[in-house]
Amino acid sequence: MKNLLRIALVIFWFLPVFASAQKINSVQLLADLEYLASDQLEGRSPLSKGSLLAREYIKERFHALGMTSQYPDFTQYFSFIGRRDGKLIENAANIIGFIPGQDTEKLFVIMAHYDHLGMVGEKIFNGADDNASGTAAVMSFAAYFMENKPHHSMMFVALDAEEVGHQGAKALILDFPFDIKQVVLNINMDMISRNEDNELYAVGTYHSPFLKPMIQKVSEGRQPNLLFGHDEPGTGRKDWTMASDHSQFFLNNIPFIYFGVEDHQDYHKETDTYENIDPEFFVATAELILDIIFSLDKNMLEDK
């Protein structure tokens, strides 16, 4: 009841923003983020109790939407070697839903990682922006495209173990259920719920310049301010091409767009909590990204 009251107050405060958001259920979007970033989920480190709860939550949403999957119970299990201790980690899991395209079997893969840093002693690293925000957006977009069937087939993926070396994305590529050449675009979202300068980056058009005019057309005059960059080789840490799970698609010569914000003061700290996101920014960002995906789905029917 307390959480529902808080969400209601947030919605009332930002009512003008939400009134203009026609495609996304903003109440559900914020509720998803709040749950995934709650203390109950203990920071969602792979195989933790909180991670298992997050898996079930995402699977239940996909089930309720009536989505299909190429994996039993929406779950792609995988194992990897921990890079710090060298131990085998078994039964990490990506959660994957699928919507067939109306006009082509070529694929968009829309994804975000749901894991975070977990707990250190009694401290919980909730990972609200990183990356409950992206995961909530994936579920919201899946709901939209179930009601508004896309031209391309679409996979909606909640990835595990990004924080320990993009392991979920690596597993997805290695055990991909289709010919990987069917994938014509990867959309990755990682940290999209706050920015003091009202800025969001679309990374990847340096490598796939044909995407930029289509994205610019949608983003003109919109909030937040959509910027390009962080993808030019030779710029060191300013180049985000390998910064998150989209890196594995880039390595397979698949066009990608990575939506994210600059690091903020709460990045990878226990203060990355639901209370510190910007609901107005988050809802506007999700609406903008969804409109971009909608436009790309329409305009990428022909081979580029």
Secondary structure, DSSP 8 states (H G I E B T S, - for coil): -HHHHHHHHHHHHTHHHHHT--SS-HHHHHHHHHHHTSGGGTT--TTSHHHHHHHHHHHHHHHHHT-B-SSGGGEEEEEEE-TTT--EEEEEEEEEEEE--SSEEEEEEEEEE----EEETTEEE--IIIIIHHHHHHHHHHHHHHHS--SEEEEEEEES-GGGTSHHHHHHHHT-SS-GGGEEEEEEE-S-S--TT-EEEEE-TTT-TTHHHHHHHHHTT-SSEEEE-S--TT-GGG--TTSSTTHHHHTTT--EEEEE----TTTTSTT--GGGS-HHHHHHHHHHHHHHHHHHHHHTSS--
